[in-house]
Amino acid sequence: MANRLLADRDAPPVGSRWASNFVKRHKELTTRFTRRYDYQRALCEDPKIIKPWFELVRNTVAKYGILDEDFHNFDEAGFMMGVISTTIVVTSSERRGKANLAQPGDREWVSVLQSINSRGEAIPPFIIVAGQYHLANWYEDSALPKDWVISTTHNG
């Protein structure tokens, strides 16, 4: 855009760092990394599109006398046990390159289901692990609270 405006005035084009320098000169501006965002997900945040749904919820709550504490946020998270994540390690200053840490080969999938209501009361988590049988040490030697539920599936 800047080059188009300058071309109309027969002025030379801007330099390769013009945009970066422009932002530095204007303290009210900053740069940020963008993130990919699915178009369908963006539509779910459009007030015109979601307003009818909230009206339906409000009417249903009024019609049936649903209490605020009856609203729960439910979520599921799946993760691999034994996966090493990037971390900072202390190593010799003479070492070159990144430090490597071998990934164990025995990774298992685990899913956790959790829910909390609008008053902040949580339902104990439901943990799903890969396997066919419950193991005694999940319960006897475990630091997990007694009200947490553990179940098995073929794939976790």
N, C-alpha and C positions, 0 to 999 in steps of 0.2 A: 504494500500500500504506500509506504513512504517513497519508494522508487517511482511509483506512478505519479504521485504528487510532484516530485522533483522533476520528472520528465516534462510535465506540463509547463514548467518554468525554465526549461533548458538548463537545469542544474545537474551536476554529476551525481551518480547513484550513491547511496549510502554504503559504508564499509561493512565488512563481514561481521563485525562485533557491534553494529549499531543498535540492534534490539537489546542486547545485554547491557550496553552502556546506557540506553534510554531508561531501562528499569532501575539501574543504579542511581541515575540522576533524580528519579522520582521516588522518594522514600515511601509514598503511599502505595506503591506497587511492589509486588514480590513475585517470585516464580514458584511453581509447585509442579510435582510430577503428576501426570494424569493417570487414571486407572481405567482399564477396560470396563465397560458397563453394558450389559445386555439390554437391548432396546425394549424387550418385553418386560424386563424388571423395571426399567425407567418408567414405563407406562403405569406400573403399579403404584408409583409415587405421584402421579398426576392427580391433583385435588378434584378435578372435574370427573375423572373416571372412578375414583374411590369414594366420593361423597355418597352416592346411593347405597353403598354397602354399609357405611357408618349410620346412615338413616335407618336402614333395616335393623341393624344391631340395636340402636336406641329404642326403636319401636318394640322389638322383641323383648328387651329388658323390661320396659314399662308394662307390656301386656302380661308377662309371666312373673313379674316381681323378682327378677334375678338380682341377687346382691353383688356388690363389688367384689367381695371375697370369693365369689363363685367363678371369677375370671382367672384362668390359668394360662401362663405362657409355657408352652411345651417345646422342647428342643431335643434333637438327637445329634450326637457327635460320634463319629467313627475315627479311630486312629489305630496305628500299628504299634504294638508294644515292641520295644527293643530297637526303635529307629533312632539313630543318632542325629541330632540337629547341629547346626553350625553354632559354635561357641567360641569364646576367647580362652586361650590357654597360655600359660607362661612357659617360654622356651628360651633356649640360648639366643643371645643377640647375634651370634655368628651364623645361625641357621638361616638359610635362604628358602624362600617359597613358603607355601602354606603347610601347616602341620596336618598330618593325616591321621585319622582314627578309623580303624577297621570296623565295618558294619557287621554285627552278628548275623548269621544266616538263618536264625530261627525266629523269624518275625511272625506274630500272630495278630489278627484283627480283633479289635474289641469295640463294641458300641455301648454308649451310655445314653440312657433316656432320663431326662430331668424335667421337672415342672415346678413352677413357683406361682403363687397367686398374687393378686394385687395388694394384699396385706403383707406380703413378704414371707408368707409361710410356704416352706418347700416340702414337696413330697419326696421321700427317700429315693435315691437314684435306683434305676433298674439297669444292671450291667449284663451285657450279653457277650459271652466269650465263645471262641471256636472250640468245639469238642462235642462228645456224645454223653459224657458222664460228669457229674459233679465230683470234685475232689475234696476230701475231708479237710486238707490244709487251707482251702479257701475260707473255711469257717473257724477252724480250731486255732491255727497259727496266724490268723489275719488281724491286721490293725483296722480292718473295715468295721464300721459301726454295725451292730446286730440287726438294725432295721433295713439295711441295704439288701436288695434282692439281686441274686445272681442266677442267670439262666444260660443254657447252652444252645448253640445252633451249629450246623455243619461248617458255616463260614464266618461266624462271629459277627 
